[in-house]
């Protein structure tokens, strides 16, 4: 294949396109043509809204962003609308350079990050280059140093890499500040920041919303014993960057920059609604998986996605989502505590049985002590077994504990 032919198989952000149908190509062509009109609209727009203030964005601005930000304008507008430009001025000029230690970040500092880098958009020509991977490493490292309470997660690599694609690898520092504004101000409680615990909460929230908006689908999922969370987790943890086509994901991000986390839930509910007829007719969980993966991956109709998300989903207020998040966090904490107690009971009982069997005496002091600790935390190692195993299990995600726990 010639170089020109290969380029035709890429979208406008350099991601591969897999065998577009005539209808899909027509949608993309129409979207590109609309940008000419949008560029004229944006050129006449003066933005006076202060993103870091408590003032909600003007309705006119929200409507314009929902219509779409032209590709050429997106880097500068994301930098401004996210609040990154304002946030940057709150720190010294050399702040990012000092955090990232440009050119001196050792791969041994975070070996997990080094391994994950090569799995981040490996099919993208630019992002798979050494230069781009090092830029991702520096930005992720700098963000981690700025937010030391945030545990590293591979998901943040995809968010950073997508920002680099959209804004340009030459604007590394602006990408860092856009990331900071996005995750610290717009999405502070998201699964990108809070890892598996945040994802569990967001999946619970999404399950509740789907049950309210699409009760018939929940019946189908229950009948097929299909977990919606297992199929849609990356929608939230990677902000649709690996689920939707890049050009469509960028349209969703346009709105996130201004309206925050509710946009992610509106987009997710919109995808469910767009595929509801097919989902209702499924007879096997594999079919559900294929629909929510392959059909979503070919969602080139960004206008339709956002129109349904904002016009056909119904009320989805920020305050309601906040209260729903609090409720699901509390419910998750109760479940974790219950699992922890059950694990402690099991491990104490097993350890007591082992000690009793070893001693051959029912009045063994160790066995009695272990029997008394049932339902309590284990403050000291017991032959190096119970405590270490308990710690390993409790630090693992709930869904990996298995049916025995």
N, C-alpha and C positions, 0 to 999 in steps of 0.2 A: 504494500500500500504506500502510495506517495505521501509526502509530508502534507500537501494541501488536502488530500483526501482524508488523512488522519485528523487534521484540524476540523474538518466538517463533522467529525464524529464526537466533537467536544461541545459542551455548552459554553455560554459566555464567560463562565468562571473557570473553564479548563477541566471540568469533570466529564468523564466519558458518557456518551449517550448510547443507550442500547436499542438499536433498531426501531426508530420512531415510526409510528404509523402516519399515514397522510393527515389524519385528523389531529394528531399530536403535534406534528410539524406546523400545521396551520395555526394552532393555538399559540405556539411559540413565536411564529412570524407576526401574528396579530399583536402579541404583547410587546414585541420589539418596536412595532410601528407606533403603538400608543405612547411610547416613551418620548417621542418627538413633541407631542402635545404636552406631556407632563413636564418636560424640560422648560417649556415656555411658562407654564404655571409656576414652577418653582423659582424661575428667574425673577418673577414679579413678587415673590413672597418675602416679606421681612419678618423674621422670627424675633419676637421680643420676650417670649416665655423663658423663664429661668428654670431649667430642669432640676436644679438642686433645691429649689424652694418648695414649700408645701402647697403652692398654688397649682391646681389641676391644669392640664394643658387646654388651650382654647378648643372649642368644638371644630372651628374651621381648620385648625392645624391637624387635629385627629382625622378629620375627613380626608384631608389632602394626603396624609401619610397612608391611610388605608387604600387610597387609589394607587399608591406606589411611588417609590422614590427612584428616579432614573439611575441606571447603573453608574454613570459618570459623576453623579452628584452624591451618591451613597456614602463614600468615605468621609467627606467633610460633614455631611448631615448626621451621620451616626456619631461622629466625634462631638458634634454640638448638641444634638438632641438627647444623647445618653447622659449628658452632664460631664463628660470626660474633660472637655476644654476647661470648664470651671473648676473641676477637681484638681486638675494639673497645677493650677495657680495657687493651690493651698500648700504646696510643697516647694522646696528649693529646686533650682534649675537642674542640678545634677542628681536629683533624687532617684530617677530610674536607673541611671548608669551605675550608681553606687549599689543599688539593690541587686541588679542583674550581674554585676561584675563582668561587664561585657568582654567576651573573648577569653575569660578565665574560669568559667564554670566547669568544674571537673565532673566527668561522667560518674565518678565514684561517690559524688555527693548524694545522688539519688539514683541508685541502680535501677529501681523500678521504672522511673521516668525514662531512662535510657532505653530500656526494652520496649516500653510503650510507644516511643516516638516512631519506631519503624512500622507500627501497626496503625498509625494515624493517617488516614487518607492515602494509603500506599499506592492507590491507583491514579493519583494526581501527579502530573509531571513536575510541577514546581514544588509542591509540598513534600515530595519524596527526595528532593535534593538536599545535600548536606547543609547548604546555606540556610534553607528554610527550616530544616529540623533544628539547627542550632538557635535560630530565632525563636522557635517554639519553646525550646529548652530555657532560654534566657527569660522569656516572658513568664513562663510557668514558675520558674525559680524565684523571680522577683515578686510575683504575686504571693507566693508561699511565704516569703520573708516579710512581706507587708502584712499578711494575715496569718500569723503563726498558729492561730487556733484552728485553722482550716486544714484538715488532713488532705494529703495528696490523693487525687483520683484521676484515673485515665480519662474520664469524661471531660475534664478541663482542657486536655490536649486538643480535643475536637473543637471546642469553643474557640480556643486561641487560634488554631489553624484556620478555621472558617473566617475569623476576623482578618487574618493575614491575607487570605485569598481576596476578600471583598475590599479591604482597605489598601492592600499592597504591602509587599515585604519591605519596601523602602520606608514605610511609616511605622517602624517597629515600636517606637515610644508612644505614638498615638494609639496603636493597638493595645499596648499595656494599659493606658489610662482608660480606654473604652472598656476593656475587660474589667478594670477596677470599678468603674461607674456602674457597669451592668450588674456585676455580682454583689457589689456592696450596697448599691442604692436601689436598683430596679428589682433584683431577684435575690435578696439577702437570705431567704429561707429555702431556696431551691435545692434540688437534689445535686446540682452541679457543685454547690458549696458544702452541703451537709452529707454528701455521700449516700450510703445505703439507707441510713435512717431517714434522711430527707426524701429519698425515692420511695420508701415504704409509705411515708405520710402522703406524698403526692399521688401515689397509686390508690391509696384508700380514698382520697378526695375524689379522684377521677371515677372510681367505682360508684361512689355515692351519686355523682353527677350523672353518670350514664344510667343508673337505676332510676333517677328522677326523670330524665329526658327520654330514655329509651327502655322502658320496662320490659317490652317484649324481647329485646335482645338479651337482657339478663336471664330470662327464662331459657333462651337458646344456649347461652354459655353454661348455665347450670346443668342443663340436660346433657350437654356434651362434655361436662366436667372440664371446661376450658377456662384457664386463668387469664383474664384480660390484662392483669398487671405484667405477666410474663411476656406478653406480646407487644405492649405499648411502653415499656419502661424506658427505652432509649428516646422516645419522643420527648420526655421531660429531662432525662439526665444529660442528653446531648443536644437538647433544644432543636430537635428535628433535623440536625445537620446530616445524620446518616439514614434518615427515614424518607425525607422528601427530596425531590430534585433541588439542586443548589439554588436555582433561580427562584423557586417557590419558597424555599426556606428563608431566603433573603427577604422576601415580601413579609413573611411572618415576623422576622426580626425587626423590620421597619417599624411595625406596630409595637413590638415589645419595648423598643427604645423609648417610646413615648408613653405607652399605657401600662407597661409592667406585666406581672405574671398572669393576669387574667387572660391575656392574649394566648398564652400557651394552652390553657384549658379550652378556650373558644376554638382554637385551631384543631385540637384533639377531638372535641365534640363534633366539629364540622366534618372531619374525616370519617367519624363513625356514622354520621347522618348520610354522607355521600355514598357510603358503602352498605347502608342498612339493608336495602333490598336483597343484595347478594348474601349478606350475613344471615338473614332470616331463613334463607333457603339452604343453608349448609346442613350436612348430615354427619360431619366428622370434624374433630378439632383441627385436623391438618388443613381442611379447607379454610377454616377461620384464620389460621396462621398465614396461609398463602394470600388471602385477601388483604389482611392487615400489613403484609409485607410487600407483596409485588404490586398490588393496585396502588397503595400509598406511594411507593417508589416511582410511580408513573403519573403522579398528580401534577400535571403541567398547568392545570387550570387554576392558577393562583387567584384570579379575580373571583371565580366561583367559590373557592375555598373560603376566602375572606368574607364574601357576601353572605354565605350561609352562616359563617361563624359569628358575624355581627348582626345579621338581620333575622335569622331563623332559629337561633338557639334559645332565645328568650333572655330573661334577666340573669345577669351574672355579675353582681356588684362586688367590688373589692372588699367591702366590709363583710359580706356574706362569706366570701372565700377565706377571709382572715379567721372568722369564727369557726368555719369548717376545719381549717388547718389546726386550730387550737384543740378542737374536739377530737380529731384523729390522732394528734400527738399524744393526748391524754389516754386514748384507747390503746394506742401502741405501747405506751409505758406500762399500762396494766398488764397487757399480754406478755411483755418482756419479763416483768416481775414474776408473773405466774410461771413462765417457762423456767426462769432462774430457780425458783423455789422447787419445782419438780425435779430439775436436774440435781440440785443439792441433795434432795431426799434420796434420789436413786443412787448417787455416788456415795453418800454416807452409808446407806444400807449395804451396798456392795462391798465397801471397804470394811465394814463391821463383820460381814460374813467371811471375807477373806481372812481377817485377823483371827476370828473365832476358829476357823478351820485349821489355821496354821498352829495355833496354841493348843487346840483340842480341849480347851476348857471354856465352859460357859461363863465363868466368872472372871475372864481375862479383863484386866483394867482398860486396855486399849479398846476392846470391843465395847465395854460399857461407855467409855468416853465417846466413841464414835456413834453409839446409839443415842447418846444425849445430844449430839450435835445435829441430829436430823432436823432439817428445815432451817438450819442456820448456815452462815458462810463459814468456810474453812480457813481459819487464820494461819495455820501452819501446814507445811507439806506432810503427807502421811506416806512414808516410804517413797516420796517423790512422785506419787501416782495421782491421787484424787485431785489435789489442788491444780496441778499443771493441766490435767485433762479438762477440769471444769473451766479454767481460764480460757483454754483454747476454744471450747465449745461456746462459751458465752460471748466471746469476741467475734464469733462468726455470725453472718447474717442468719436471721430466723429461718428463712426458707431452706437453708443448707443443713439444719439440724437433723432432719429426717423424721420419719414417722415415730421412731422410738422415743422421741423427746417431745 
